[in-house]
Amino acid sequence: MKTIAVLDWGAISKGIWLALPSKSNPWTRRTELEEGSHRICEWVYSLYKEHQWDHAIIAQDSSPYWRHEVMEEFYSQSPIYKLDGAYYAFFDGVYQHIDQTSGELTKQKADMNKRLAKEAIAIDIDERSSLPKISWPRYKGNRKNREWPCETSVEDFHKVQIGLANRIAPLIKGITVAVPRAEADDIAAIVTTMAQNHKLVLCSSDSDWRQVFRSHANSVWHDLYHNQRVHSTPEEIAKVREVLKKKIIGGEPGDGIKGCPRLDNKGWSCVSEAGAEKIIESKDYSVLDVRYMQRNKKLIEMTPANIPLDLQQAVLLDVQRIREPIPEVSWGWSDLGLTKREMERLEMEANSDRVFGQWFGSAAEEKLMGMLDKMAENQKVVTDVFG
C-alpha cells in the first residue's frame, strides 16, 4: 500500500499570498514575489516531510468551470413573464426585472413580487427569443468584485504559482494536473476512486474535501487553516452526511449557489443555512422545490458521478502520467530559495503543532461545508494506476 497525496494548489498558493499584506509573520525576503514564493516552498517541503507520500497530485483549477454550464442551463429554463410592458424572470423564489437592452437582472420588492404573482402573464418561446441574452447568476459569480489586496497583480500571481507548481512537482514525487473546465475538487474526487487500495492524504483549506471520507476508508484531510488532520471515521462520515444535506437545501453562498426556494408561500426568498436546519429537523421536505435540490446536489456533492464524462476521462488520462518515472531535474530545493538550515528546521517541525494557519492570515472559523446524507452510489473503482 502506498500513500497518495492530492494538493489543492489554488488554496495553498492563494491562501499564503493573501496573508502577506498583513505581515502577521515577519518577512524574510525583500519583495512580495520573493516572500510569497518562499513561503509556498517552505510549506510544501514541510508537508512532504510530514506525510512522506509515494506519489503527489498537484491539482489546479482551470476556469471557466463546468459548473458554470450547469448554472446557465438551469436558469435558462426559468419562466419569463410580462407585466405592464416589462419583462421579468422568475427564479430563486423571486421575480427579477430584465433590462431589455443589456439583459441585466434587478430584484423586485416583496410587494411587487406579490403583484407579479397575481397579474404577470407567461410569454411564449417566440417572444422570449426576441429578448437580449440574459445575465443569469454564475457559479462563483459573487466573487468577481472582491478586492485583491496584494501588490502583485492577479496575472503575475497566477504565473508565479503555476511556475512554482511545475518546479516543485518533481521534488515531491508528483505531477501537476490541470484539465480545462475542472476544479481541483473534481481532480481530488476522481483520484479518490483511483486510490482505493492506498492511503489518501488530501491537503486543502476547503472542508468540502472531507466528502471523500464517504467513499475512501483510509483517508485523511489535512486542514490548512487550523493545522488539523481529520481522519475518515464513522463519526466524521456521519458529520459529513448531515452537513452536506444542510448544504444541498441551504445552498453555498460562497460559491453563488442559492438555497432551495420554498413552495409554501412563507416568503419570496431561498432557504438559508438556518432555515435548512429547521427543515431537516422537521423532516418536511415537501415545502422545497425539488429542481433546486437536484441542482445543488450536482454542484456541491464531491463525487465523480456528477462530473461530465469527458472531464472524467481527461483527468484519468492526465493522472495516469504518475506511472512514468519522475524526471531528473537540474534544480533542487536550494535553487527554489530554501537554505540547508531552513530545511533542517522544517524537517524537525514536521508532525509538530506548528500552526500552518498563520500563513493564511487570521482566518475566521469556516462554516461547515456541505456533504451528502448517503454514500455515493454506483462508483466503479478504475484500474489502480499507482501500482
N, C-alpha and C positions, 0 to 999 in steps of 0.2 A: 504494500500500500504506500502510495506517495502522498505528499502534501501539495495541493494545488492552490495558488493564491490568485485572487482577482482584485485588482486595484482600481478603484473609482478615480481615474486620473483627474477629471474635472473637479471633483470635490477636494482632492488633495491640493492641487496647484492653486485653484481659485481661493480655497479657504485660507491657505497660508498667505497668499498675496493680499487678500483683503484685510489681514491683520497688521500689515506693515505700517500703514499711516498712523495707527495708534501708538506705535513704538512701545507697546506694553513689554516687549522683550528688547533689550538694548541691541542695536545694530552692530555687527562686526565687520560690515563691508561698506564701501563708500557710497554706492548708488543703490537705488531701489531694485534695479535689474539684477545687480550682483547679490544683494541681500536675499531677494526672493528666490533666486536660483539656488543659492547656497542652502537656504533652509529646506527647500524641497529635497535636495540631495541628502542632507542630514537626516531628514525624516525617513526617506525611503531606505537608506542604509541601515538605520536603526531597526526599522520594521523587518527588513530582510534578516538581520542578525537574530532578531527575536524569534521569528517563526520558522526560519531555516527550511523554506519550501523547496520543492524539487522543480517546480515549473511556476511561472507567473504570467498572468494575462493582464496587460495594462489596457484597461477598457476605456475608450474615448467616445465622447458624444459627437454625433455628426448631424447637425441641424441643416435643414428643417426635418423634423421627426415624422415618422409615420402616424403618430397620434394627432398631428395637425390634420391629416387627411380624414381621420375618423371624426374629429370635431366638425370639420367642414361639411362632410356628408350628412352627419346627424342634424346639424342646424339647418342645412339647406332644405330639409324636408319639413321644416316648421311651417305652419299655415300662415298665409298673408291675408290681411283684412283691409277693408276700405271704409272710411267714415269721413263725411264732410269733405270729400276730395283728397284726403290724405291717406297714406298707406301705413299699415302697422304690421309688424311681425309679432307672433305670439310664441314665446319660448321662455324657459327658466321660470315659468309661472307668472310672467308679466307680459304686458304689451309694450313694444318699443316702436317709436316713430321712425320711419325710413326716410332719410333725406333723398329726395328724388334726383338730386344731382350727383352726390358723392356716394350714396349707399350707406352712409354712416347711420348708426342707431342711437336713439335717445330714449331713456326710460321715461315712462309716464307715471304721473302721480296716482295714488290709490283711487281717488275719486274718478279720474279719467279712465282708469282700468275698469271700474265698475260700469261706466257708460259704454265703453267699448264692448264689454261682455254682453251687454243688452242690445246694442244697436249696430255694431260693425257687421259688415257682410263679407264673407269669404270670396276672394277673387278666383277666377279660373286660370288655367295654365297660360292661355294666350296673353291675358292681361299681366300676369306675373312676368312673362318673358320680356315685356316692354320696360321693366324696372332696371335700374343700374345694378351691377354686381354688388350684392350686399356684403358689408364688412362684418361677417359673423365673428363671434368671440373665438380667439385662437388658443390652442394649447400653450400654456406658459405666456400667453399674450399680455398678462398683467405685470410681467417683469420688465417690459421694454422701456419703461420710464424711470427705472431705478438708476440712481447716480452711481458712477464709477469713481471711488474716492482716491484712486492711486494716480501717481504722476505718470506711470507707464500707461500708454494708450491701450485700449482693449485689443487692438490689432497686434501691437507689439507683444502684449502678454500672451496671446494665442500662439504667436510664432515661437516665443521662448519656451512655453510649456510643451509644445509639440516637439520642438528640437530636443529638449531635455528628456522626454519620454523615449525618443529614439536612441539617445546616447546611454541612458540608464538601463534600458531593457536587457542588453546582452550581459550587463554586470550583475543582474539579479536572476539569471536563468529564465529570462522572459521574452515575450514578443509584445508588440503593440497591436491592438485590434481596433480598427475604426471602419465601420460599414455605413455608407450613406443611408440616412433616414433612421438609423438605430441610435438608441441611447446606451450609456454604459450599463444601465439596468437591464436592458434586453440582452446584452452580451453576458452579463452575470447569470441571468436566468437560463440561458442556453448552455453555458459552461457547467451549470449545476447538473443538468441531465447527462453531460458527458463525463462527469467525475464521480459517478455514483459509487465506484469502488475505491475511492480515495478520500482522504481528509480534505476539507474545503475551508479555506480562510478567505473571508470577504472583508476588504478594507475600505470603509466608506464612512462618511458622516451622515449618510442618509439611512434612517432607520427602516425605510422600506425594504432594505436589503435583507432584513430578518425574515422576510417572506419565504426565503429559500429553505428555512427550517422545516416547512411543511413537506418538502419533497427530498430533503437530504439530511439523513440522521446524524452524520458525522461532520458537522459544520460549525464554524464559529464566526461571528460578526465582530470585527474589531471596530468599535465605535470611536471615531477620531475626536469627536468633540469632548467626550467625557473620559477618554482613555479607559474604556471598559471592554472586556472580552466577554461577549454574550454567547453562550453555547446553546446548541439545539437540545432542548429538554422538553418533556411533556408539558411542563409548566409554561415554558416560553412559547411553545406551539399553541397552547390554549390562549395565551395573551394575543398572539399574532392573529388568530382567527377572530377573536372578539373585536379587536381594533380595526381589522380590515372590514368587517361587517359595518362598523360605525362609519368608516370612510366611504364605503360604497353608497350609503344612504346620505351622509352629510357632505360628501364631496371632498376635494382637496384644494382649498383656496390658494395655496402657494403655487399651484400649477394651473390656476384658472379653471378648475373643474368644479362646477356648481353641484350642490346637493340636489336631491330629488324634489320636484315640486309636489305639494300636497294636492289631493283631489277632493278634499272635503270642505273647501271654501273657508279654511281657517286663516287665510292670508294670501297676499299676492307676492310671495317670495319662495325661495327654495329652503329646504330643511338645513339647519345649521348643525354643527357638531353636537351642541347641547340638545337640539331637537332630535337628533339621531339617537342619542342615549335614551330619551323618553320613549321613542317608538320601539326601540329594541326591548326596553323594559315591559312595554305594554303588549308586545308581540303582534300588534295590529299593523301589518304591512299593507293592508288593502287601501290605506289612505295615500299611498305613494304611486307615482307614475312609473310603471314598470319599465318603460323605454329608457328612462334615465338610469335606473338601476342596472340594466343590461349594459348601457354605455359606460357607466362608471366602473363596472366590473372589468370591462375590456381595457379601459385606460389605466386603471390603478393596480389591478392584480398582476403581480410579477411572475408570469408563467409563460413558457414558450407557446402554449395553446392560443394565446391572444396575439402573438406576433405574426405578421404576414409571412406566408410560406417562403416567398422569395428572400426575405430578410433572414429567416432561419437558415436557409441553405447557404446564403452568403457568409453568415457568421460561422457556421460549421466548417465551411471550406477554409476560411481565414484562420480559425483556431487550429486546424489540423497542421499548420506550419510548425506547431510546437514539436512535431515529430522530428523535424530537421535538426541537425547538430547546431548548437549555439555558435554563431560565427566568432572567429577570433578577431578582436578589435585592437587598434593601436593605442587606445586610451584606457585609463583606469580611473578610480575614484579621485586620485590626486589631481588628475587633469580636469576634473569637474569641481575642484576647489576644496576638497576635504583633505586636511593635513593628517599625518600619521597620529598625532596626539588626539585630534578630534575623533578619528575612527576608533582609537582605543577607548576613549571616553564613551562613545556611543555603544560600543560592544558591552561595556560594563553596565550601562544603563538599560540594556535590553532586558525585558521581563520585570523591570522595576516599576515603581509607582510614578514614573515621570508623567507629567501632565501634557499630553500632546495637544490638548485643547487650547493651551496658551498660544499656540501658533496660529490658532484660528480666531484669536481675539476673545473678548468676553462674550461668548455666545450664550444667549438665554437658553433655558431648557427647551429642547424641541418638543413640540406636541407629538404625542404618539402617532405614528403614521398608520395608514390603513392596511388591513390584511383580511384574508378570506376566512369564512366560517367552516370550510371543509377542505379536505385535501384536494389538490388539483387532480382532475380525472384524465384518464387515458393518455398519460405521459409515457412515451416509449423511450427507454434508455438507448441512446445511439451507441455506435461502436466506440469502445474505450480507446481514445487516441493517446492516452498518457502512458500506456504500457504497464 
